Amino acid sequence: MIVIAILLIVVGFLGYYVVIGCVFKANFWFTEDGVLRELKVDRPLVTKILKTERHPIDKSVIVVEEDGQRYKYCLDSSVLFNYEFSECDN
C-alpha cells in the first residue's frame, strides 16, 4: 500500500510538471494586438501583421509588413504573454 501511494505521488508530480510546462509554453496564447505592440518596440516600422501560423509546440511564425516589405519572424510565447522574437530561417 505504501509503495502504491509513493508511486501515485511521483506520477502525480511528473504529470503536473509535464502539463504545466506544455500549457505555459504553448505558442497559441498570443494575441495579434499584443504581438504588434511588442514588435513595434524594437521595430517601429512594422505597420501590420499579414499572417500568423500558430504552432503549439514549435515556434509560431508571424509575417509582417515593415516599410513596404514582408518579413517573417518566429515567436515563442507563453500564457503569461511573454513574447520572444527571432528571425526565421527562410
A tleap script that builds the chain and sets N, CA, C and O, in Angstrom:
source leaprc.protein.ff14SB
mol = sequence {
  NMET ILE VAL ILE ALA ILE LEU LEU ILE VAL
  VAL GLY PHE LEU GLY TYR TYR VAL VAL ILE
  GLY CYS VAL PHE LYS ALA ASN PHE TRP PHE
  THR GLU ASP GLY VAL LEU ARG GLU LEU LYS
  VAL ASP ARG PRO LEU VAL THR LYS ILE LEU
  LYS THR GLU ARG HIE PRO ILE ASP LYS SER
  VAL ILE VAL VAL GLU GLU ASP GLY GLN ARG
  TYR LYS TYR CYS LEU ASP SER SER VAL LEU
  PHE ASN TYR GLU PHE SER GLU CYS ASP CASN
}
set mol.1.N position { 0.820 -1.180 0.000 }
set mol.1.CA position { 0.000 0.000 0.000 }
set mol.1.C position { 0.879 1.265 0.000 }
set mol.1.O position { 0.581 2.232 -0.701 }
set mol.2.N position { 1.935 1.247 0.772 }
set mol.2.CA position { 2.846 2.393 0.837 }
set mol.2.C position { 3.542 2.587 -0.502 }
set mol.2.O position { 3.721 3.719 -0.951 }
set mol.3.N position { 3.934 1.496 -1.139 }
set mol.3.CA position { 4.608 1.583 -2.438 }
set mol.3.C position { 3.667 2.196 -3.476 }
set mol.3.O position { 4.085 3.031 -4.278 }
set mol.4.N position { 2.424 1.791 -3.463 }
set mol.4.CA position { 1.443 2.344 -4.407 }
set mol.4.C position { 1.233 3.831 -4.144 }
set mol.4.O position { 1.133 4.611 -5.090 }
set mol.5.N position { 1.165 4.229 -2.904 }
set mol.5.CA position { 0.995 5.645 -2.566 }
set mol.5.C position { 2.192 6.463 -3.048 }
set mol.5.O position { 2.019 7.555 -3.591 }
set mol.6.N position { 3.381 5.951 -2.857 }
set mol.6.CA position { 4.590 6.660 -3.316 }
set mol.6.C position { 4.590 6.770 -4.835 }
set mol.6.O position { 4.909 7.827 -5.381 }
set mol.7.N position { 4.237 5.690 -5.518 }
set mol.7.CA position { 4.173 5.727 -6.981 }
set mol.7.C position { 3.142 6.734 -7.475 }
set mol.7.O position { 3.402 7.451 -8.441 }
set mol.8.N position { 1.995 6.803 -6.844 }
set mol.8.CA position { 0.971 7.772 -7.230 }
set mol.8.C position { 1.455 9.207 -7.030 }
set mol.8.O position { 1.182 10.081 -7.854 }
set mol.9.N position { 2.154 9.439 -5.966 }
set mol.9.CA position { 2.694 10.785 -5.720 }
set mol.9.C position { 3.722 11.156 -6.784 }
set mol.9.O position { 3.691 12.264 -7.318 }
set mol.10.N position { 4.623 10.242 -7.091 }
set mol.10.CA position { 5.653 10.511 -8.105 }
set mol.10.C position { 5.008 10.746 -9.470 }
set mol.10.O position { 5.357 11.701 -10.164 }
set mol.11.N position { 4.083 9.892 -9.854 }
set mol.11.CA position { 3.400 10.054 -11.139 }
set mol.11.C position { 2.602 11.358 -11.162 }
set mol.11.O position { 2.557 12.035 -12.189 }
set mol.12.N position { 1.988 11.709 -10.067 }
set mol.12.CA position { 1.246 12.966 -9.991 }
set mol.12.C position { 2.135 14.176 -10.194 }
set mol.12.O position { 1.776 15.092 -10.934 }
set mol.13.N position { 3.293 14.192 -9.544 }
set mol.13.CA position { 4.220 15.312 -9.724 }
set mol.13.C position { 4.749 15.384 -11.146 }
set mol.13.O position { 4.832 16.473 -11.714 }
set mol.14.N position { 5.103 14.270 -11.724 }
set mol.14.CA position { 5.598 14.258 -13.107 }
set mol.14.C position { 4.518 14.733 -14.070 }
set mol.14.O position { 4.790 15.543 -14.956 }
set mol.15.N position { 3.308 14.241 -13.904 }
set mol.15.CA position { 2.205 14.674 -14.755 }
set mol.15.C position { 1.938 16.160 -14.629 }
set mol.15.O position { 1.682 16.838 -15.624 }
set mol.16.N position { 1.996 16.666 -13.411 }
set mol.16.CA position { 1.771 18.094 -13.175 }
set mol.16.C position { 2.794 18.936 -13.927 }
set mol.16.O position { 2.418 19.897 -14.597 }
set mol.17.N position { 4.066 18.602 -13.833 }
set mol.17.CA position { 5.108 19.385 -14.497 }
set mol.17.C position { 5.039 19.274 -16.009 }
set mol.17.O position { 5.347 20.241 -16.705 }
set mol.18.N position { 4.650 18.141 -16.528 }
set mol.18.CA position { 4.513 17.999 -17.978 }
set mol.18.C position { 3.354 18.847 -18.486 }
set mol.18.O position { 3.502 19.570 -19.471 }
set mol.19.N position { 2.208 18.768 -17.826 }
set mol.19.CA position { 1.032 19.527 -18.259 }
set mol.19.C position { 1.272 21.022 -18.102 }
set mol.19.O position { 0.991 21.786 -19.026 }
set mol.20.N position { 1.775 21.448 -16.977 }
set mol.20.CA position { 2.025 22.872 -16.744 }
set mol.20.C position { 3.066 23.396 -17.729 }
set mol.20.O position { 2.915 24.500 -18.252 }
set mol.21.N position { 4.107 22.628 -17.987 }
set mol.21.CA position { 5.123 23.048 -18.954 }
set mol.21.C position { 4.561 23.220 -20.343 }
set mol.21.O position { 4.926 24.165 -21.043 }
set mol.22.N position { 3.689 22.340 -20.755 }
set mol.22.CA position { 3.080 22.438 -22.086 }
set mol.22.C position { 2.115 23.611 -22.165 }
set mol.22.O position { 2.105 24.338 -23.158 }
set mol.23.N position { 1.318 23.798 -21.148 }
set mol.23.CA position { 0.321 24.869 -21.190 }
set mol.23.C position { 0.990 26.232 -21.150 }
set mol.23.O position { 0.617 27.119 -21.918 }
set mol.24.N position { 1.956 26.419 -20.284 }
set mol.24.CA position { 2.566 27.730 -20.139 }
set mol.24.C position { 3.539 28.076 -21.251 }
set mol.24.O position { 3.848 29.253 -21.434 }
set mol.25.N position { 4.032 27.108 -21.997 }
set mol.25.CA position { 4.940 27.409 -23.096 }
set mol.25.C position { 4.315 27.183 -24.462 }
set mol.25.O position { 5.005 27.285 -25.476 }
set mol.26.N position { 3.030 26.878 -24.510 }
set mol.26.CA position { 2.369 26.667 -25.788 }
set mol.26.C position { 2.318 27.981 -26.563 }
set mol.26.O position { 2.060 29.036 -25.986 }
set mol.27.N position { 2.561 27.916 -27.853 }
set mol.27.CA position { 2.669 29.124 -28.674 }
set mol.27.C position { 1.370 29.502 -29.358 }
set mol.27.O position { 1.405 30.076 -30.447 }
set mol.28.N position { 0.240 29.208 -28.768 }
set mol.28.CA position { -1.025 29.651 -29.341 }
set mol.28.C position { -1.731 30.637 -28.430 }
set mol.28.O position { -2.905 30.940 -28.647 }
set mol.29.N position { -1.050 31.140 -27.423 }
set mol.29.CA position { -1.669 32.063 -26.480 }
set mol.29.C position { -1.582 33.518 -26.905 }
set mol.29.O position { -2.228 34.368 -26.293 }
set mol.30.N position { -0.820 33.827 -27.913 }
set mol.30.CA position { -0.582 35.227 -28.239 }
set mol.30.C position { -1.789 35.862 -28.929 }
set mol.30.O position { -2.593 35.184 -29.569 }
set mol.31.N position { -1.888 37.169 -28.779 }
set mol.31.CA position { -2.903 37.942 -29.500 }
set mol.31.C position { -2.190 38.775 -30.556 }
set mol.31.O position { -1.042 39.174 -30.359 }
set mol.32.N position { -2.849 39.037 -31.662 }
set mol.32.CA position { -2.205 39.813 -32.726 }
set mol.32.C position { -1.913 41.242 -32.281 }
set mol.32.O position { -0.892 41.814 -32.664 }
set mol.33.N position { -2.799 41.820 -31.478 }
set mol.33.CA position { -2.545 43.177 -30.968 }
set mol.33.C position { -1.316 43.195 -30.069 }
set mol.33.O position { -0.498 44.111 -30.153 }
set mol.34.N position { -1.183 42.198 -29.217 }
set mol.34.CA position { -0.022 42.116 -28.330 }
set mol.34.C position { 1.268 41.910 -29.097 }
set mol.34.O position { 2.290 42.517 -28.778 }
set mol.35.N position { 1.223 41.057 -30.107 }
set mol.35.CA position { 2.416 40.816 -30.924 }
set mol.35.C position { 2.817 42.081 -31.663 }
set mol.35.O position { 3.996 42.432 -31.694 }
set mol.36.N position { 1.854 42.768 -32.255 }
set mol.36.CA position { 2.154 44.001 -32.987 }
set mol.36.C position { 2.750 45.052 -32.053 }
set mol.36.O position { 3.705 45.740 -32.413 }
set mol.37.N position { 2.188 45.173 -30.861 }
set mol.37.CA position { 2.698 46.150 -29.880 }
set mol.37.C position { 4.139 45.812 -29.482 }
set mol.37.O position { 4.983 46.704 -29.398 }
set mol.38.N position { 4.424 44.520 -29.236 }
set mol.38.CA position { 5.769 44.114 -28.845 }
set mol.38.C position { 6.762 44.250 -29.995 }
set mol.38.O position { 7.915 44.619 -29.777 }
set mol.39.N position { 6.326 43.958 -31.209 }
set mol.39.CA position { 7.217 44.113 -32.363 }
set mol.39.C position { 7.594 45.574 -32.580 }
set mol.39.O position { 8.733 45.878 -32.935 }
set mol.40.N position { 6.643 46.474 -32.368 }
set mol.40.CA position { 6.900 47.900 -32.597 }
set mol.40.C position { 7.903 48.485 -31.612 }
set mol.40.O position { 8.462 49.552 -31.867 }
set mol.41.N position { 8.139 47.819 -30.512 }
set mol.41.CA position { 9.129 48.320 -29.549 }
set mol.41.C position { 10.520 48.318 -30.184 }
set mol.41.O position { 11.237 49.316 -30.107 }
set mol.42.N position { 10.903 47.210 -30.806 }
set mol.42.CA position { 12.231 47.108 -31.422 }
set mol.42.C position { 12.220 47.433 -32.906 }
set mol.42.O position { 13.252 47.797 -33.471 }
set mol.43.N position { 11.065 47.304 -33.540 }
set mol.43.CA position { 10.962 47.514 -34.984 }
set mol.43.C position { 9.805 48.475 -35.253 }
set mol.43.O position { 8.714 48.033 -35.613 }
set mol.44.N position { 10.025 49.786 -35.084 }
set mol.44.CA position { 8.916 50.743 -35.170 }
set mol.44.C position { 8.299 50.878 -36.560 }
set mol.44.O position { 7.221 51.457 -36.691 }
set mol.45.N position { 8.952 50.359 -37.598 }
set mol.45.CA position { 8.411 50.475 -38.949 }
set mol.45.C position { 7.391 49.394 -39.293 }
set mol.45.O position { 6.813 49.416 -40.379 }
set mol.46.N position { 7.165 48.450 -38.382 }
set mol.46.CA position { 6.160 47.408 -38.623 }
set mol.46.C position { 4.785 48.069 -38.625 }
set mol.46.O position { 4.406 48.741 -37.666 }
set mol.47.N position { 4.037 47.870 -39.723 }
set mol.47.CA position { 2.733 48.511 -39.839 }
set mol.47.C position { 1.575 47.567 -39.557 }
set mol.47.O position { 0.580 47.972 -38.956 }
set mol.48.N position { 1.693 46.303 -39.987 }
set mol.48.CA position { 0.591 45.374 -39.720 }
set mol.48.C position { 1.063 43.932 -39.824 }
set mol.48.O position { 2.096 43.632 -40.424 }
set mol.49.N position { 0.281 43.056 -39.227 }
set mol.49.CA position { 0.535 41.625 -39.295 }
set mol.49.C position { -0.257 41.078 -40.474 }
set mol.49.O position { -1.471 41.267 -40.562 }
set mol.50.N position { 0.435 40.403 -41.373 }
set mol.50.CA position { -0.220 39.863 -42.559 }
set mol.50.C position { -0.718 38.437 -42.356 }
set mol.50.O position { -1.775 38.063 -42.865 }
set mol.51.N position { 0.052 37.641 -41.608 }
set mol.51.CA position { -0.297 36.227 -41.463 }
set mol.51.C position { 0.308 35.687 -40.177 }
set mol.51.O position { 1.416 36.063 -39.796 }
set mol.52.N position { -0.424 34.808 -39.514 }
set mol.52.CA position { 0.101 34.122 -38.337 }
set mol.52.C position { -0.083 32.626 -38.518 }
set mol.52.O position { -1.139 32.168 -38.957 }
set mol.53.N position { 0.935 31.879 -38.182 }
set mol.53.CA position { 0.877 30.419 -38.169 }
set mol.53.C position { 1.164 29.986 -36.737 }
set mol.53.O position { 2.304 30.052 -36.276 }
set mol.54.N position { 0.137 29.549 -36.046 }
set mol.54.CA position { 0.282 29.163 -34.644 }
set mol.54.C position { 0.710 27.705 -34.547 }
set mol.54.O position { 0.094 26.823 -35.145 }
set mol.55.N position { 1.761 27.467 -33.794 }
set mol.55.CA position { 2.260 26.118 -33.559 }
set mol.55.C position { 2.334 25.900 -32.054 }
set mol.55.O position { 3.053 26.625 -31.367 }
set mol.56.N position { 1.612 24.925 -31.531 }
set mol.56.CA position { 1.563 24.752 -30.073 }
set mol.56.C position { 2.878 24.317 -29.443 }
set mol.56.O position { 3.124 24.620 -28.275 }
set mol.57.N position { 3.718 23.625 -30.174 }
set mol.57.CA position { 4.967 23.137 -29.584 }
set mol.57.C position { 6.173 23.891 -30.140 }
set mol.57.O position { 7.036 24.329 -29.380 }
set mol.58.N position { 6.233 24.040 -31.443 }
set mol.58.CA position { 7.340 24.739 -32.080 }
set mol.58.C position { 7.041 26.246 -32.074 }
set mol.58.O position { 5.949 26.661 -31.684 }
set mol.59.N position { 7.995 27.047 -32.498 }
set mol.59.CA position { 7.776 28.495 -32.546 }
set mol.59.C position { 6.727 28.830 -33.608 }
set mol.59.O position { 6.696 28.221 -34.677 }
set mol.60.N position { 5.882 29.795 -33.302 }
set mol.60.CA position { 4.887 30.262 -34.255 }
set mol.60.C position { 5.546 31.219 -35.235 }
set mol.60.O position { 6.567 31.833 -34.925 }
set mol.61.N position { 4.955 31.344 -36.423 }
set mol.61.CA position { 5.518 32.194 -37.469 }
set mol.61.C position { 4.584 33.377 -37.679 }
set mol.61.O position { 3.376 33.215 -37.849 }
set mol.62.N position { 5.173 34.573 -37.663 }
set mol.62.CA position { 4.431 35.809 -37.861 }
set mol.62.C position { 4.994 36.489 -39.095 }
set mol.62.O position { 6.194 36.754 -39.165 }
set mol.63.N position { 4.128 36.779 -40.082 }
set mol.63.CA position { 4.546 37.514 -41.281 }
set mol.63.C position { 4.013 38.929 -41.132 }
set mol.63.O position { 2.814 39.132 -40.944 }
set mol.64.N position { 4.917 39.917 -41.218 }
set mol.64.CA position { 4.532 41.318 -41.014 }
set mol.64.C position { 4.940 42.152 -42.217 }
set mol.64.O position { 5.777 41.758 -43.029 }
set mol.65.N position { 4.320 43.310 -42.297 }
set mol.65.CA position { 4.719 44.291 -43.298 }
set mol.65.C position { 5.528 45.366 -42.592 }
set mol.65.O position { 5.057 46.001 -41.648 }
set mol.66.N position { 6.733 45.556 -43.059 }
set mol.66.CA position { 7.635 46.528 -42.444 }
set mol.66.C position { 8.261 47.364 -43.544 }
set mol.66.O position { 9.027 46.856 -44.363 }
set mol.67.N position { 7.933 48.650 -43.559 }
set mol.67.CA position { 8.475 49.583 -44.533 }
set mol.67.C position { 8.187 49.116 -45.968 }
set mol.67.O position { 9.034 49.232 -46.853 }
set mol.68.N position { 6.972 48.585 -46.176 }
set mol.68.CA position { 6.557 48.158 -47.503 }
set mol.68.C position { 7.041 46.777 -47.923 }
set mol.68.O position { 6.719 46.326 -49.022 }
set mol.69.N position { 7.798 46.104 -47.087 }
set mol.69.CA position { 8.302 44.765 -47.407 }
set mol.69.C position { 7.783 43.762 -46.387 }
set mol.69.O position { 7.393 44.114 -45.274 }
set mol.70.N position { 7.792 42.494 -46.811 }
set mol.70.CA position { 7.348 41.428 -45.917 }
set mol.70.C position { 8.541 40.808 -45.198 }
set mol.70.O position { 9.581 40.537 -45.799 }
set mol.71.N position { 8.364 40.591 -43.900 }
set mol.71.CA position { 9.377 39.932 -43.094 }
set mol.71.C position { 8.707 38.835 -42.278 }
set mol.71.O position { 7.534 38.929 -41.918 }
set mol.72.N position { 9.482 37.794 -41.996 }
set mol.72.CA position { 8.978 36.652 -41.254 }
set mol.72.C position { 9.725 36.573 -39.925 }
set mol.72.O position { 10.956 36.558 -39.901 }
set mol.73.N position { 8.989 36.524 -38.835 }
set mol.73.CA position { 9.564 36.396 -37.505 }
set mol.73.C position { 9.025 35.139 -36.834 }
set mol.73.O position { 7.865 34.771 -37.020 }
set mol.74.N position { 9.870 34.491 -36.059 }
set mol.74.CA position { 9.443 33.357 -35.253 }
set mol.74.C position { 9.133 33.866 -33.853 }
set mol.74.O position { 9.857 34.698 -33.306 }
set mol.75.N position { 8.058 33.361 -33.285 }
set mol.75.CA position { 7.582 33.829 -31.995 }
set mol.75.C position { 7.493 32.667 -31.026 }
set mol.75.O position { 6.899 31.631 -31.323 }
set mol.76.N position { 8.090 32.857 -29.869 }
set mol.76.CA position { 7.943 31.913 -28.769 }
set mol.76.C position { 7.199 32.667 -27.676 }
set mol.76.O position { 7.720 33.640 -27.130 }
set mol.77.N position { 5.988 32.229 -27.353 }
set mol.77.CA position { 5.159 32.960 -26.390 }
set mol.77.C position { 4.687 32.028 -25.292 }
set mol.77.O position { 4.870 30.813 -25.363 }
set mol.78.N position { 4.079 32.613 -24.284 }
set mol.78.CA position { 3.550 31.818 -23.176 }
set mol.78.C position { 2.187 32.367 -22.773 }
set mol.78.O position { 1.771 33.427 -23.241 }
set mol.79.N position { 1.502 31.643 -21.908 }
set mol.79.CA position { 0.187 32.063 -21.437 }
set mol.79.C position { 0.281 33.373 -20.653 }
set mol.79.O position { -0.723 34.068 -20.503 }
set mol.80.N position { 1.442 33.714 -20.162 }
set mol.80.CA position { 1.647 34.963 -19.434 }
set mol.80.C position { 1.990 36.115 -20.371 }
set mol.80.O position { 2.390 37.188 -19.920 }
set mol.81.N position { 1.833 35.894 -21.673 }
set mol.81.CA position { 2.074 36.882 -22.713 }
set mol.81.C position { 3.500 37.414 -22.695 }
set mol.81.O position { 3.739 38.611 -22.854 }
set mol.82.N position { 4.436 36.500 -22.500 }
set mol.82.CA position { 5.846 36.824 -22.665 }
set mol.82.C position { 6.210 36.484 -24.104 }
set mol.82.O position { 6.068 35.335 -24.523 }
set mol.83.N position { 6.675 37.463 -24.859 }
set mol.83.CA position { 6.978 37.274 -26.265 }
set mol.83.C position { 8.478 37.302 -26.494 }
set mol.83.O position { 9.171 38.193 -26.003 }
set mol.84.N position { 8.973 36.336 -27.233 }
set mol.84.CA position { 10.375 36.315 -27.652 }
set mol.84.C position { 10.394 36.126 -29.151 }
set mol.84.O position { 9.912 35.115 -29.663 }
set mol.85.N position { 10.961 37.113 -29.867 }
set mol.85.CA position { 11.018 37.069 -31.321 }
set mol.85.C position { 12.409 36.702 -31.799 }
set mol.85.O position { 13.405 37.021 -31.149 }
set mol.86.N position { 12.472 36.036 -32.931 }
set mol.86.CA position { 13.735 35.776 -33.612 }
set mol.86.C position { 13.436 35.738 -35.098 }
set mol.86.O position { 12.288 35.549 -35.500 }
set mol.87.N position { 14.454 35.915 -35.907 }
set mol.87.CA position { 14.246 35.837 -37.339 }
set mol.87.C position { 14.179 34.386 -37.770 }
set mol.87.O position { 14.998 33.568 -37.350 }
set mol.88.N position { 13.212 34.070 -38.601 }
set mol.88.CA position { 13.018 32.687 -39.061 }
set mol.88.C position { 13.955 32.389 -40.214 }
set mol.88.O position { 14.319 33.273 -40.989 }
set mol.89.N position { 14.335 31.130 -40.311 }
set mol.89.CA position { 15.085 30.694 -41.473 }
set mol.89.C position { 14.111 30.578 -42.643 }
set mol.89.O position { 13.035 29.995 -42.511 }
set mol.90.N position { 14.488 31.125 -43.757 }
set mol.90.CA position { 13.578 31.089 -44.930 }
set mol.90.C position { 13.571 29.785 -45.595 }
set mol.90.O position { 12.863 29.601 -46.585 }
savepdb mol mol.pdb
quit
